[in-house]
């Protein structure tokens, strides 16, 4: 009797141990991201979001974090076309990601987009591009103070050139106008689809000042065709002798950040797996090399910190766009 009870107990313990072992071995698979990933770049080929998506694709495969990574371009309306499509198609899907950034935050507001950023799951903030304020080399505005004085005297007479309406460049021009004591509602901003067009307008004397990523204007600044008045970062760009806006008494700081998000309704395990996979890629030497070559600053925030940042940034962008009359 005792013997059979002992055997039975041993059998039960063995089964429990086996179950625990199986359970433990099953756990890692829950935390593993799928080997096949799809990254949506909500813009045409060749732009910042496309570059970020393809760079991440390259690093995910190079580091063995994923076997097959597909990038799909969905251009239109500052990323809001891609956002709406992504929110619909990636619902509950732990194998899809989308690149986005501050321009999308602005576009959601200015386009009154039916799908907002509450419809995605923040995974990580990736990079930050320093923005620079430039004027043509022959401009009467030698310093940021000169430009600020012109903005204060007659905001509408200062013509700004930059990227899409409501994007990072536009937001920075609005912040500068407010700080200069001008009438932000009279901001005269001309959006261009690329830095090349904005450059032509500036060099042709049809535009007072331009805003773009520093890299976009770097060659023209070095060639002496454009004068850099200030960069929008907290500290100067390494190796670049252009003062920050803050150094010159203007309390403005803004980076053209980019982040990556997953679809709505994914599980906690799916989110953790994607976050771990993306973080591994962003912390790799391969990513650091690409970022350096492209002039991207490391602006990494993990999923929770990025979610909090995104919430605060949406409010900040809304305040600026309301003050310049783009958001009612």
PyMOL commands that set and color helices and strands:
alter all, ss='L'
color gray80, all
select helices_A, chain A and resi 2-31+48-62+77-89+102-110+117-119+144-153+155-157+168-179+184-186+195-203+214-222+246-248+268-282+285-294+303-323
alter helices_A, ss='H'
color red, helices_A
select strands_A, chain A and resi 36-41+68-73+96-101+121-136+159-162+188-191+209-213+226-231+255-262+297-301
alter strands_A, ss='S'
color yellow, strands_A
deselect
rebuild
show_as cartoon
